[in-house]
Amino acid sequence: MVCFSEDLKGKGKAMATTSSASASILDDRKRDLLKQAVYQKNGNIFFRTSIQKATANEQRQLDLAKSKLQNLDRL
């Protein structure tokens, strides 16, 4: 988010730079968070995996469950 005010031209530029730096720091934190490992349960066993892989697997399972419900509704 960039903040800029016409009556504070000099300060507005500084605020925009600070806001850009903050956005960059947040992006770095998000990338670091995505690299972290999580444990995902598969059956009775927990496997260590990345957040991205765990999210993709959960989305796949959700899509599969939705398609099964749609097939049941058709019957």
N, CA, C, O and CB atoms as a CASP TS submission, in Angstrom:
PFRMAT TS
TARGET T0000
AUTHOR 0000-0000-0000
METHOD Language model
MODEL 1
PARENT N/A
ATOM      1  N   MET     1       0.850  -1.166   0.000  1.00  0.00           N
ATOM      2  CA  MET     1       0.000   0.000   0.000  1.00  0.00           C
ATOM      3  C   MET     1       0.892   1.223   0.000  1.00  0.00           C
ATOM      4  O   MET     1       1.807   1.331   0.817  1.00  0.00           O
ATOM      5  CB  MET     1      -0.965   0.001   1.212  1.00  0.00           C
ATOM      6  N   VAL     2       0.635   2.132  -0.899  1.00  0.00           N
ATOM      7  CA  VAL     2       1.426   3.349  -0.995  1.00  0.00           C
ATOM      8  C   VAL     2       0.568   4.516  -0.543  1.00  0.00           C
ATOM      9  O   VAL     2      -0.531   4.730  -1.055  1.00  0.00           O
ATOM     10  CB  VAL     2       1.952   3.569  -2.441  1.00  0.00           C
ATOM     11  N   CYS     3       1.082   5.273   0.426  1.00  0.00           N
ATOM     12  CA  CYS     3       0.373   6.438   0.934  1.00  0.00           C
ATOM     13  C   CYS     3       0.996   7.680   0.334  1.00  0.00           C
ATOM     14  O   CYS     3       2.218   7.830   0.361  1.00  0.00           O
ATOM     15  CB  CYS     3       0.407   6.490   2.482  1.00  0.00           C
ATOM     16  N   PHE     4       0.178   8.580  -0.209  1.00  0.00           N
ATOM     17  CA  PHE     4       0.689   9.813  -0.785  1.00  0.00           C
ATOM     18  C   PHE     4      -0.343  10.910  -0.592  1.00  0.00           C
ATOM     19  O   PHE     4      -1.535  10.727  -0.837  1.00  0.00           O
ATOM     20  CB  PHE     4       1.031   9.632  -2.285  1.00  0.00           C
ATOM     21  N   SER     5       0.152  12.047  -0.149  1.00  0.00           N
ATOM     22  CA  SER     5      -0.730  13.189   0.066  1.00  0.00           C
ATOM     23  C   SER     5      -0.162  14.388  -0.668  1.00  0.00           C
ATOM     24  O   SER     5       1.048  14.614  -0.619  1.00  0.00           O
ATOM     25  CB  SER     5      -0.900  13.495   1.579  1.00  0.00           C
ATOM     26  N   GLU     6      -0.993  15.162  -1.345  1.00  0.00           N
ATOM     27  CA  GLU     6      -0.544  16.316  -2.118  1.00  0.00           C
ATOM     28  C   GLU     6       0.086  17.388  -1.243  1.00  0.00           C
ATOM     29  O   GLU     6       1.061  18.015  -1.659  1.00  0.00           O
ATOM     30  CB  GLU     6      -1.701  16.905  -2.888  1.00  0.00           C
ATOM     31  N   ASP     7      -0.437  17.618  -0.047  1.00  0.00           N
ATOM     32  CA  ASP     7       0.087  18.677   0.793  1.00  0.00           C
ATOM     33  C   ASP     7       1.356  18.257   1.535  1.00  0.00           C
ATOM     34  O   ASP     7       2.023  19.107   2.125  1.00  0.00           O
ATOM     35  CB  ASP     7      -0.965  19.113   1.780  1.00  0.00           C
ATOM     36  N   LEU     8       1.696  17.002   1.522  1.00  0.00           N
ATOM     37  CA  LEU     8       2.921  16.508   2.164  1.00  0.00           C
ATOM     38  C   LEU     8       3.796  15.843   1.110  1.00  0.00           C
ATOM     39  O   LEU     8       4.128  14.663   1.224  1.00  0.00           O
ATOM     40  CB  LEU     8       2.592  15.507   3.323  1.00  0.00           C
ATOM     41  N   LYS     9       4.171  16.607   0.077  1.00  0.00           N
ATOM     42  CA  LYS     9       4.875  16.012  -1.060  1.00  0.00           C
ATOM     43  C   LYS     9       6.153  15.296  -0.648  1.00  0.00           C
ATOM     44  O   LYS     9       6.356  14.142  -1.026  1.00  0.00           O
ATOM     45  CB  LYS     9       5.200  17.077  -2.078  1.00  0.00           C
ATOM     46  N   GLY    10       7.004  15.940   0.104  1.00  0.00           N
ATOM     47  CA  GLY    10       8.262  15.325   0.512  1.00  0.00           C
ATOM     48  C   GLY    10       8.026  14.130   1.414  1.00  0.00           C
ATOM     49  O   GLY    10       8.650  13.084   1.237  1.00  0.00           O
ATOM     50  N   LYS    11       7.136  14.274   2.374  1.00  0.00           N
ATOM     51  CA  LYS    11       6.850  13.177   3.293  1.00  0.00           C
ATOM     52  C   LYS    11       6.110  12.062   2.583  1.00  0.00           C
ATOM     53  O   LYS    11       6.285  10.891   2.918  1.00  0.00           O
ATOM     54  CB  LYS    11       6.037  13.672   4.485  1.00  0.00           C
ATOM     55  N   GLY    12       5.293  12.405   1.618  1.00  0.00           N
ATOM     56  CA  GLY    12       4.561  11.396   0.864  1.00  0.00           C
ATOM     57  C   GLY    12       5.507  10.466   0.128  1.00  0.00           C
ATOM     58  O   GLY    12       5.276   9.258   0.069  1.00  0.00           O
ATOM     59  N   LYS    13       6.577  11.025  -0.437  1.00  0.00           N
ATOM     60  CA  LYS    13       7.562  10.196  -1.126  1.00  0.00           C
ATOM     61  C   LYS    13       8.262   9.270  -0.138  1.00  0.00           C
ATOM     62  O   LYS    13       8.494   8.098  -0.433  1.00  0.00           O
ATOM     63  CB  LYS    13       8.593  11.074  -1.859  1.00  0.00           C
ATOM     64  N   ALA    14       8.594   9.797   1.027  1.00  0.00           N
ATOM     65  CA  ALA    14       9.253   8.972   2.038  1.00  0.00           C
ATOM     66  C   ALA    14       8.322   7.863   2.502  1.00  0.00           C
ATOM     67  O   ALA    14       8.749   6.732   2.732  1.00  0.00           O
ATOM     68  CB  ALA    14       9.701   9.830   3.235  1.00  0.00           C
ATOM     69  N   MET    15       7.049   8.202   2.635  1.00  0.00           N
ATOM     70  CA  MET    15       6.082   7.196   3.064  1.00  0.00           C
ATOM     71  C   MET    15       5.935   6.114   2.008  1.00  0.00           C
ATOM     72  O   MET    15       5.782   4.940   2.345  1.00  0.00           O
ATOM     73  CB  MET    15       4.723   7.842   3.355  1.00  0.00           C
ATOM     74  N   ALA    16       5.979   6.491   0.732  1.00  0.00           N
ATOM     75  CA  ALA    16       5.851   5.508  -0.332  1.00  0.00           C
ATOM     76  C   ALA    16       7.059   4.575  -0.328  1.00  0.00           C
ATOM     77  O   ALA    16       6.912   3.368  -0.519  1.00  0.00           O
ATOM     78  CB  ALA    16       5.706   6.204  -1.700  1.00  0.00           C
ATOM     79  N   THR    17       8.243   5.124  -0.114  1.00  0.00           N
ATOM     80  CA  THR    17       9.450   4.300  -0.064  1.00  0.00           C
ATOM     81  C   THR    17       9.385   3.346   1.112  1.00  0.00           C
ATOM     82  O   THR    17       9.702   2.165   0.975  1.00  0.00           O
ATOM     83  CB  THR    17      10.708   5.176   0.031  1.00  0.00           C
ATOM     84  N   THR    18       8.975   3.851   2.269  1.00  0.00           N
ATOM     85  CA  THR    18       8.862   3.015   3.451  1.00  0.00           C
ATOM     86  C   THR    18       7.819   1.931   3.232  1.00  0.00           C
ATOM     87  O   THR    18       8.019   0.782   3.625  1.00  0.00           O
ATOM     88  CB  THR    18       8.509   3.859   4.678  1.00  0.00           C
ATOM     89  N   SER    19       6.713   2.295   2.609  1.00  0.00           N
ATOM     90  CA  SER    19       5.658   1.320   2.344  1.00  0.00           C
ATOM     91  C   SER    19       6.151   0.243   1.380  1.00  0.00           C
ATOM     92  O   SER    19       5.834  -0.934   1.556  1.00  0.00           O
ATOM     93  CB  SER    19       4.412   2.018   1.771  1.00  0.00           C
ATOM     94  N   SER    20       6.925   0.631   0.362  1.00  0.00           N
ATOM     95  CA  SER    20       7.474  -0.339  -0.579  1.00  0.00           C
ATOM     96  C   SER    20       8.436  -1.284   0.117  1.00  0.00           C
ATOM     97  O   SER    20       8.444  -2.485  -0.151  1.00  0.00           O
ATOM     98  CB  SER    20       8.178   0.372  -1.732  1.00  0.00           C
ATOM     99  N   ALA    21       9.250  -0.733   1.015  1.00  0.00           N
ATOM    100  CA  ALA    21      10.185  -1.571   1.770  1.00  0.00           C
ATOM    101  C   ALA    21       9.414  -2.538   2.664  1.00  0.00           C
ATOM    102  O   ALA    21       9.790  -3.702   2.798  1.00  0.00           O
ATOM    103  CB  ALA    21      11.143  -0.699   2.619  1.00  0.00           C
ATOM    104  N   SER    22       8.335  -2.050   3.273  1.00  0.00           N
ATOM    105  CA  SER    22       7.515  -2.923   4.116  1.00  0.00           C
ATOM    106  C   SER    22       6.878  -4.035   3.299  1.00  0.00           C
ATOM    107  O   SER    22       6.809  -5.180   3.745  1.00  0.00           O
ATOM    108  CB  SER    22       6.434  -2.115   4.830  1.00  0.00           C
ATOM    109  N   ALA    23       6.414  -3.698   2.110  1.00  0.00           N
ATOM    110  CA  ALA    23       5.810  -4.711   1.238  1.00  0.00           C
ATOM    111  C   ALA    23       6.852  -5.748   0.843  1.00  0.00           C
ATOM    112  O   ALA    23       6.554  -6.940   0.767  1.00  0.00           O
ATOM    113  CB  ALA    23       5.197  -4.058  -0.023  1.00  0.00           C
ATOM    114  N   SER    24       8.079  -5.288   0.591  1.00  0.00           N
ATOM    115  CA  SER    24       9.155  -6.212   0.233  1.00  0.00           C
ATOM    116  C   SER    24       9.472  -7.154   1.390  1.00  0.00           C
ATOM    117  O   SER    24       9.693  -8.347   1.182  1.00  0.00           O
ATOM    118  CB  SER    24      10.414  -5.436  -0.175  1.00  0.00           C
ATOM    119  N   ILE    25       9.493  -6.619   2.599  1.00  0.00           N
ATOM    120  CA  ILE    25       9.751  -7.440   3.784  1.00  0.00           C
ATOM    121  C   ILE    25       8.639  -8.463   3.960  1.00  0.00           C
ATOM    122  O   ILE    25       8.906  -9.621   4.279  1.00  0.00           O
ATOM    123  CB  ILE    25       9.876  -6.560   5.047  1.00  0.00           C
ATOM    124  N   LEU    26       7.391  -8.043   3.754  1.00  0.00           N
ATOM    125  CA  LEU    26       6.263  -8.971   3.874  1.00  0.00           C
ATOM    126  C   LEU    26       6.351 -10.069   2.823  1.00  0.00           C
ATOM    127  O   LEU    26       6.062 -11.229   3.116  1.00  0.00           O
ATOM    128  CB  LEU    26       4.929  -8.219   3.741  1.00  0.00           C
ATOM    129  N   ASP    27       6.749  -9.715   1.597  1.00  0.00           N
ATOM    130  CA  ASP    27       6.905 -10.722   0.546  1.00  0.00           C
ATOM    131  C   ASP    27       7.978 -11.726   0.925  1.00  0.00           C
ATOM    132  O   ASP    27       7.813 -12.927   0.712  1.00  0.00           O
ATOM    133  CB  ASP    27       7.250 -10.059  -0.795  1.00  0.00           C
ATOM    134  N   ASP    28       9.092 -11.232   1.493  1.00  0.00           N
ATOM    135  CA  ASP    28      10.171 -12.127   1.930  1.00  0.00           C
ATOM    136  C   ASP    28       9.675 -13.065   3.020  1.00  0.00           C
ATOM    137  O   ASP    28      10.003 -14.252   3.016  1.00  0.00           O
ATOM    138  CB  ASP    28      11.381 -11.317   2.438  1.00  0.00           C
ATOM    139  N   ARG    29       8.891 -12.544   3.947  1.00  0.00           N
ATOM    140  CA  ARG    29       8.359 -13.376   5.030  1.00  0.00           C
ATOM    141  C   ARG    29       7.413 -14.435   4.491  1.00  0.00           C
ATOM    142  O   ARG    29       7.427 -15.575   4.955  1.00  0.00           O
ATOM    143  CB  ARG    29       7.639 -12.513   6.067  1.00  0.00           C
ATOM    144  N   LYS    30       6.584 -14.063   3.507  1.00  0.00           N
ATOM    145  CA  LYS    30       5.666 -15.038   2.911  1.00  0.00           C
ATOM    146  C   LYS    30       6.447 -16.148   2.217  1.00  0.00           C
ATOM    147  O   LYS    30       6.102 -17.324   2.331  1.00  0.00           O
ATOM    148  CB  LYS    30       4.714 -14.348   1.910  1.00  0.00           C
ATOM    149  N   ARG    31       7.522 -15.761   1.482  1.00  0.00           N
ATOM    150  CA  ARG    31       8.338 -16.776   0.809  1.00  0.00           C
ATOM    151  C   ARG    31       8.996 -17.699   1.826  1.00  0.00           C
ATOM    152  O   ARG    31       9.043 -18.913   1.623  1.00  0.00           O
ATOM    153  CB  ARG    31       9.410 -16.113  -0.074  1.00  0.00           C
ATOM    154  N   ASP    32       9.506 -17.131   2.922  1.00  0.00           N
ATOM    155  CA  ASP    32      10.129 -17.944   3.962  1.00  0.00           C
ATOM    156  C   ASP    32       9.108 -18.871   4.602  1.00  0.00           C
ATOM    157  O   ASP    32       9.415 -20.023   4.907  1.00  0.00           O
ATOM    158  CB  ASP    32      10.777 -17.053   5.027  1.00  0.00           C
ATOM    159  N   LEU    33       7.904 -18.375   4.806  1.00  0.00           N
ATOM    160  CA  LEU    33       6.857 -19.190   5.408  1.00  0.00           C
ATOM    161  C   LEU    33       6.496 -20.366   4.509  1.00  0.00           C
ATOM    162  O   LEU    33       6.262 -21.472   4.995  1.00  0.00           O
ATOM    163  CB  LEU    33       5.617 -18.343   5.689  1.00  0.00           C
ATOM    164  N   LEU    34       6.452 -20.130   3.201  1.00  0.00           N
ATOM    165  CA  LEU    34       6.118 -21.205   2.272  1.00  0.00           C
ATOM    166  C   LEU    34       7.208 -22.270   2.208  1.00  0.00           C
ATOM    167  O   LEU    34       6.935 -23.416   1.849  1.00  0.00           O
ATOM    168  CB  LEU    34       5.877 -20.637   0.889  1.00  0.00           C
ATOM    169  N   LYS    35       8.440 -21.900   2.553  1.00  0.00           N
ATOM    170  CA  LYS    35       9.539 -22.855   2.539  1.00  0.00           C
ATOM    171  C   LYS    35       9.543 -23.733   3.788  1.00  0.00           C
ATOM    172  O   LYS    35      10.190 -24.780   3.803  1.00  0.00           O
ATOM    173  CB  LYS    35      10.863 -22.123   2.416  1.00  0.00           C
ATOM    174  N   GLN    36       8.832 -23.321   4.829  1.00  0.00           N
ATOM    175  CA  GLN    36       8.842 -24.081   6.072  1.00  0.00           C
ATOM    176  C   GLN    36       8.159 -25.422   5.894  1.00  0.00           C
ATOM    177  O   GLN    36       7.301 -25.601   5.030  1.00  0.00           O
ATOM    178  CB  GLN    36       8.166 -23.294   7.185  1.00  0.00           C
ATOM    179  N   ALA    37       8.566 -26.360   6.737  1.00  0.00           N
ATOM    180  CA  ALA    37       7.998 -27.701   6.663  1.00  0.00           C
ATOM    181  C   ALA    37       6.819 -27.832   7.618  1.00  0.00           C
ATOM    182  O   ALA    37       6.790 -27.217   8.684  1.00  0.00           O
ATOM    183  CB  ALA    37       9.064 -28.760   6.982  1.00  0.00           C
ATOM    184  N   VAL    38       5.868 -28.630   7.221  1.00  0.00           N
ATOM    185  CA  VAL    38       4.716 -28.955   8.055  1.00  0.00           C
ATOM    186  C   VAL    38       4.567 -30.467   8.055  1.00  0.00           C
ATOM    187  O   VAL    38       5.175 -31.162   7.241  1.00  0.00           O
ATOM    188  CB  VAL    38       3.407 -28.249   7.541  1.00  0.00           C
ATOM    189  N   TYR    39       3.763 -30.964   8.961  1.00  0.00           N
ATOM    190  CA  TYR    39       3.489 -32.393   9.028  1.00  0.00           C
ATOM    191  C   TYR    39       2.054 -32.629   8.600  1.00  0.00           C
ATOM    192  O   TYR    39       1.122 -32.039   9.146  1.00  0.00           O
ATOM    193  CB  TYR    39       3.744 -32.953  10.454  1.00  0.00           C
ATOM    194  N   GLN    40       1.886 -33.500   7.616  1.00  0.00           N
ATOM    195  CA  GLN    40       0.564 -33.798   7.082  1.00  0.00           C
ATOM    196  C   GLN    40       0.243 -35.258   7.356  1.00  0.00           C
ATOM    197  O   GLN    40       1.062 -36.145   7.115  1.00  0.00           O
ATOM    198  CB  GLN    40       0.489 -33.489   5.561  1.00  0.00           C
ATOM    199  N   LYS    41      -0.943 -35.490   7.857  1.00  0.00           N
ATOM    200  CA  LYS    41      -1.353 -36.851   8.182  1.00  0.00           C
ATOM    201  C   LYS    41      -1.857 -37.559   6.935  1.00  0.00           C
ATOM    202  O   LYS    41      -2.701 -37.043   6.202  1.00  0.00           O
ATOM    203  CB  LYS    41      -2.436 -36.847   9.272  1.00  0.00           C
ATOM    204  N   ASN    42      -1.323 -38.746   6.712  1.00  0.00           N
ATOM    205  CA  ASN    42      -1.753 -39.588   5.605  1.00  0.00           C
ATOM    206  C   ASN    42      -2.015 -40.966   6.201  1.00  0.00           C
ATOM    207  O   ASN    42      -1.080 -41.720   6.469  1.00  0.00           O
ATOM    208  CB  ASN    42      -0.674 -39.640   4.439  1.00  0.00           C
ATOM    209  N   GLY    43      -3.274 -41.288   6.404  1.00  0.00           N
ATOM    210  CA  GLY    43      -3.614 -42.524   7.116  1.00  0.00           C
ATOM    211  C   GLY    43      -3.342 -42.326   8.596  1.00  0.00           C
ATOM    212  O   GLY    43      -3.870 -41.402   9.215  1.00  0.00           O
ATOM    213  N   ASN    44      -2.514 -43.198   9.160  1.00  0.00           N
ATOM    214  CA  ASN    44      -2.145 -43.060  10.566  1.00  0.00           C
ATOM    215  C   ASN    44      -0.743 -42.511  10.743  1.00  0.00           C
ATOM    216  O   ASN    44      -0.233 -42.475  11.863  1.00  0.00           O
ATOM    217  CB  ASN    44      -2.258 -44.389  11.264  1.00  0.00           C
ATOM    218  N   ILE    45      -0.105 -42.080   9.654  1.00  0.00           N
ATOM    219  CA  ILE    45       1.282 -41.638   9.701  1.00  0.00           C
ATOM    220  C   ILE    45       1.356 -40.162   9.313  1.00  0.00           C
ATOM    221  O   ILE    45       0.649 -39.708   8.413  1.00  0.00           O
ATOM    222  CB  ILE    45       2.169 -42.500   8.763  1.00  0.00           C
ATOM    223  N   PHE    46       2.225 -39.422  10.007  1.00  0.00           N
ATOM    224  CA  PHE    46       2.466 -38.026   9.676  1.00  0.00           C
ATOM    225  C   PHE    46       3.726 -37.937   8.822  1.00  0.00           C
ATOM    226  O   PHE    46       4.760 -38.511   9.166  1.00  0.00           O
ATOM    227  CB  PHE    46       2.599 -37.159  10.962  1.00  0.00           C
ATOM    228  N   PHE    47       3.634 -37.215   7.709  1.00  0.00           N
ATOM    229  CA  PHE    47       4.768 -37.024   6.815  1.00  0.00           C
ATOM    230  C   PHE    47       5.167 -35.562   6.815  1.00  0.00           C
ATOM    231  O   PHE    47       4.312 -34.677   6.823  1.00  0.00           O
ATOM    232  CB  PHE    47       4.434 -37.499   5.387  1.00  0.00           C
ATOM    233  N   ARG    48       6.462 -35.311   6.806  1.00  0.00           N
ATOM    234  CA  ARG    48       6.966 -33.941   6.732  1.00  0.00           C
ATOM    235  C   ARG    48       6.939 -33.515   5.275  1.00  0.00           C
ATOM    236  O   ARG    48       7.431 -34.232   4.404  1.00  0.00           O
ATOM    237  CB  ARG    48       8.412 -33.822   7.331  1.00  0.00           C
ATOM    238  N   THR    49       6.362 -32.347   5.010  1.00  0.00           N
ATOM    239  CA  THR    49       6.242 -31.844   3.646  1.00  0.00           C
ATOM    240  C   THR    49       6.251 -30.321   3.681  1.00  0.00           C
ATOM    241  O   THR    49       6.235 -29.724   4.757  1.00  0.00           O
ATOM    242  CB  THR    49       4.948 -32.376   2.962  1.00  0.00           C
ATOM    243  N   SER    50       6.277 -29.697   2.518  1.00  0.00           N
ATOM    244  CA  SER    50       6.245 -28.236   2.458  1.00  0.00           C
ATOM    245  C   SER    50       4.799 -27.755   2.567  1.00  0.00           C
ATOM    246  O   SER    50       3.861 -28.524   2.357  1.00  0.00           O
ATOM    247  CB  SER    50       6.898 -27.719   1.141  1.00  0.00           C
ATOM    248  N   ILE    51       4.637 -26.513   2.889  1.00  0.00           N
ATOM    249  CA  ILE    51       3.295 -25.932   2.999  1.00  0.00           C
ATOM    250  C   ILE    51       2.595 -25.976   1.645  1.00  0.00           C
ATOM    251  O   ILE    51       1.397 -26.251   1.569  1.00  0.00           O
ATOM    252  CB  ILE    51       3.368 -24.473   3.522  1.00  0.00           C
ATOM    253  N   GLN    52       3.344 -25.705   0.574  1.00  0.00           N
ATOM    254  CA  GLN    52       2.744 -25.711  -0.764  1.00  0.00           C
ATOM    255  C   GLN    52       2.229 -27.097  -1.134  1.00  0.00           C
ATOM    256  O   GLN    52       1.125 -27.230  -1.661  1.00  0.00           O
ATOM    257  CB  GLN    52       3.761 -25.237  -1.807  1.00  0.00           C
ATOM    258  N   LYS    53       3.025 -28.129  -0.859  1.00  0.00           N
ATOM    259  CA  LYS    53       2.602 -29.487  -1.193  1.00  0.00           C
ATOM    260  C   LYS    53       1.411 -29.914  -0.343  1.00  0.00           C
ATOM    261  O   LYS    53       0.490 -30.567  -0.837  1.00  0.00           O
ATOM    262  CB  LYS    53       3.761 -30.468  -1.006  1.00  0.00           C
ATOM    263  N   ALA    54       1.432 -29.545   0.934  1.00  0.00           N
ATOM    264  CA  ALA    54       0.324 -29.902   1.819  1.00  0.00           C
ATOM    265  C   ALA    54      -0.959 -29.207   1.369  1.00  0.00           C
ATOM    266  O   ALA    54      -2.029 -29.816   1.361  1.00  0.00           O
ATOM    267  CB  ALA    54       0.653 -29.528   3.281  1.00  0.00           C
ATOM    268  N   THR    55      -0.851 -27.939   0.998  1.00  0.00           N
ATOM    269  CA  THR    55      -2.016 -27.187   0.533  1.00  0.00           C
ATOM    270  C   THR    55      -2.562 -27.786  -0.760  1.00  0.00           C
ATOM    271  O   THR    55      -3.774 -27.932  -0.921  1.00  0.00           O
ATOM    272  CB  THR    55      -1.654 -25.707   0.323  1.00  0.00           C
ATOM    273  N   ALA    56      -1.663 -28.130  -1.681  1.00  0.00           N
ATOM    274  CA  ALA    56      -2.093 -28.732  -2.943  1.00  0.00           C
ATOM    275  C   ALA    56      -2.782 -30.071  -2.702  1.00  0.00           C
ATOM    276  O   ALA    56      -3.791 -30.377  -3.336  1.00  0.00           O
ATOM    277  CB  ALA    56      -0.896 -28.917  -3.884  1.00  0.00           C
ATOM    278  N   ASN    57      -2.239 -30.861  -1.791  1.00  0.00           N
ATOM    279  CA  ASN    57      -2.839 -32.163  -1.489  1.00  0.00           C
ATOM    280  C   ASN    57      -4.226 -31.991  -0.863  1.00  0.00           C
ATOM    281  O   ASN    57      -5.163 -32.708  -1.214  1.00  0.00           O
ATOM    282  CB  ASN    57      -1.925 -32.971  -0.544  1.00  0.00           C
ATOM    283  N   GLU    58      -4.352 -31.051   0.052  1.00  0.00           N
ATOM    284  CA  GLU    58      -5.657 -30.800   0.675  1.00  0.00           C
ATOM    285  C   GLU    58      -6.659 -30.303  -0.351  1.00  0.00           C
ATOM    286  O   GLU    58      -7.828 -30.687  -0.311  1.00  0.00           O
ATOM    287  CB  GLU    58      -5.525 -29.781   1.813  1.00  0.00           C
ATOM    288  N   GLN    59      -6.216 -29.452  -1.274  1.00  0.00           N
ATOM    289  CA  GLN    59      -7.113 -28.954  -2.325  1.00  0.00           C
ATOM    290  C   GLN    59      -7.562 -30.094  -3.229  1.00  0.00           C
ATOM    291  O   GLN    59      -8.724 -30.149  -3.633  1.00  0.00           O
ATOM    292  CB  GLN    59      -6.420 -27.857  -3.160  1.00  0.00           C
ATOM    293  N   ARG    60      -6.644 -31.004  -3.548  1.00  0.00           N
ATOM    294  CA  ARG    60      -6.975 -32.163  -4.365  1.00  0.00           C
ATOM    295  C   ARG    60      -8.016 -33.030  -3.667  1.00  0.00           C
ATOM    296  O   ARG    60      -8.973 -33.485  -4.293  1.00  0.00           O
ATOM    297  CB  ARG    60      -5.717 -32.983  -4.670  1.00  0.00           C
ATOM    298  N   GLN    61      -7.825 -33.256  -2.365  1.00  0.00           N
ATOM    299  CA  GLN    61      -8.787 -34.060  -1.611  1.00  0.00           C
ATOM    300  C   GLN    61     -10.150 -33.380  -1.548  1.00  0.00           C
ATOM    301  O   GLN    61     -11.184 -34.043  -1.621  1.00  0.00           O
ATOM    302  CB  GLN    61      -8.267 -34.321  -0.198  1.00  0.00           C
ATOM    303  N   LEU    62     -10.148 -32.049  -1.411  1.00  0.00           N
ATOM    304  CA  LEU    62     -11.397 -31.296  -1.380  1.00  0.00           C
ATOM    305  C   LEU    62     -12.125 -31.400  -2.718  1.00  0.00           C
ATOM    306  O   LEU    62     -13.337 -31.611  -2.756  1.00  0.00           O
ATOM    307  CB  LEU    62     -11.127 -29.826  -1.034  1.00  0.00           C
ATOM    308  N   ASP    63     -11.383 -31.252  -3.811  1.00  0.00           N
ATOM    309  CA  ASP    63     -11.984 -31.362  -5.143  1.00  0.00           C
ATOM    310  C   ASP    63     -12.556 -32.764  -5.376  1.00  0.00           C
ATOM    311  O   ASP    63     -13.622 -32.913  -5.974  1.00  0.00           O
ATOM    312  CB  ASP    63     -10.942 -31.029  -6.228  1.00  0.00           C
ATOM    313  N   LEU    64     -11.846 -33.784  -4.903  1.00  0.00           N
ATOM    314  CA  LEU    64     -12.324 -35.161  -5.042  1.00  0.00           C
ATOM    315  C   LEU    64     -13.620 -35.365  -4.263  1.00  0.00           C
ATOM    316  O   LEU    64     -14.555 -35.990  -4.766  1.00  0.00           O
ATOM    317  CB  LEU    64     -11.253 -36.154  -4.559  1.00  0.00           C
ATOM    318  N   ALA    65     -13.681 -34.846  -3.046  1.00  0.00           N
ATOM    319  CA  ALA    65     -14.892 -34.981  -2.231  1.00  0.00           C
ATOM    320  C   ALA    65     -16.067 -34.243  -2.877  1.00  0.00           C
ATOM    321  O   ALA    65     -17.195 -34.737  -2.866  1.00  0.00           O
ATOM    322  CB  ALA    65     -14.644 -34.441  -0.805  1.00  0.00           C
ATOM    323  N   LYS    66     -15.802 -33.062  -3.439  1.00  0.00           N
ATOM    324  CA  LYS    66     -16.862 -32.311  -4.116  1.00  0.00           C
ATOM    325  C   LYS    66     -17.395 -33.064  -5.329  1.00  0.00           C
ATOM    326  O   LYS    66     -18.603 -33.098  -5.562  1.00  0.00           O
ATOM    327  CB  LYS    66     -16.347 -30.939  -4.544  1.00  0.00           C
ATOM    328  N   SER    67     -16.499 -33.662  -6.095  1.00  0.00           N
ATOM    329  CA  SER    67     -16.950 -34.404  -7.275  1.00  0.00           C
ATOM    330  C   SER    67     -17.763 -35.637  -6.872  1.00  0.00           C
ATOM    331  O   SER    67     -18.729 -35.994  -7.547  1.00  0.00           O
ATOM    332  CB  SER    67     -15.745 -34.824  -8.136  1.00  0.00           C
ATOM    333  N   LYS    68     -17.376 -36.278  -5.784  1.00  0.00           N
ATOM    334  CA  LYS    68     -18.158 -37.425  -5.304  1.00  0.00           C
ATOM    335  C   LYS    68     -19.554 -36.985  -4.865  1.00  0.00           C
ATOM    336  O   LYS    68     -20.532 -37.686  -5.121  1.00  0.00           O
ATOM    337  CB  LYS    68     -17.431 -38.123  -4.136  1.00  0.00           C
ATOM    338  N   LEU    69     -19.650 -35.839  -4.212  1.00  0.00           N
ATOM    339  CA  LEU    69     -20.970 -35.326  -3.806  1.00  0.00           C
ATOM    340  C   LEU    69     -21.827 -34.981  -5.021  1.00  0.00           C
ATOM    341  O   LEU    69     -23.030 -35.241  -5.032  1.00  0.00           O
ATOM    342  CB  LEU    69     -20.812 -34.084  -2.909  1.00  0.00           C
ATOM    343  N   GLN    70     -21.209 -34.399  -6.036  1.00  0.00           N
ATOM    344  CA  GLN    70     -21.960 -34.076  -7.252  1.00  0.00           C
ATOM    345  C   GLN    70     -22.463 -35.341  -7.937  1.00  0.00           C
ATOM    346  O   GLN    70     -23.577 -35.364  -8.460  1.00  0.00           O
ATOM    347  CB  GLN    70     -21.090 -33.264  -8.221  1.00  0.00           C
ATOM    348  N   ASN    71     -21.649 -36.390  -7.935  1.00  0.00           N
ATOM    349  CA  ASN    71     -22.082 -37.660  -8.530  1.00  0.00           C
ATOM    350  C   ASN    71     -23.247 -38.257  -7.741  1.00  0.00           C
ATOM    351  O   ASN    71     -24.157 -38.838  -8.333  1.00  0.00           O
ATOM    352  CB  ASN    71     -20.908 -38.662  -8.583  1.00  0.00           C
ATOM    353  N   LEU    72     -23.230 -38.123  -6.429  1.00  0.00           N
ATOM    354  CA  LEU    72     -24.331 -38.627  -5.617  1.00  0.00           C
ATOM    355  C   LEU    72     -25.611 -37.837  -5.845  1.00  0.00           C
ATOM    356  O   LEU    72     -26.708 -38.395  -5.815  1.00  0.00           O
ATOM    357  CB  LEU    72     -23.957 -38.588  -4.151  1.00  0.00           C
ATOM    358  N   ASP    73     -25.463 -36.521  -6.074  1.00  0.00           N
ATOM    359  CA  ASP    73     -26.642 -35.686  -6.331  1.00  0.00           C
ATOM    360  C   ASP    73     -27.308 -36.039  -7.644  1.00  0.00           C
ATOM    361  O   ASP    73     -28.521 -35.881  -7.783  1.00  0.00           O
ATOM    362  CB  ASP    73     -26.261 -34.218  -6.333  1.00  0.00           C
ATOM    363  N   ARG    74     -26.538 -36.513  -8.611  1.00  0.00           N
ATOM    364  CA  ARG    74     -27.079 -36.871  -9.920  1.00  0.00           C
ATOM    365  C   ARG    74     -27.922 -38.140  -9.859  1.00  0.00           C
ATOM    366  O   ARG    74     -28.819 -38.342 -10.679  1.00  0.00           O
ATOM    367  CB  ARG    74     -25.950 -37.049 -10.921  1.00  0.00           C
ATOM    368  N   LEU    75     -27.626 -38.993  -8.881  1.00  0.00           N
ATOM    369  CA  LEU    75     -28.351 -40.280  -8.806  1.00  0.00           C
ATOM    370  C   LEU    75     -29.744 -40.125  -8.324  1.00  0.00           C
ATOM    371  O   LEU    75     -30.471 -41.112  -8.210  1.00  0.00           O
ATOM    372  CB  LEU    75     -27.641 -41.237  -7.913  1.00  0.00           C
TER
END
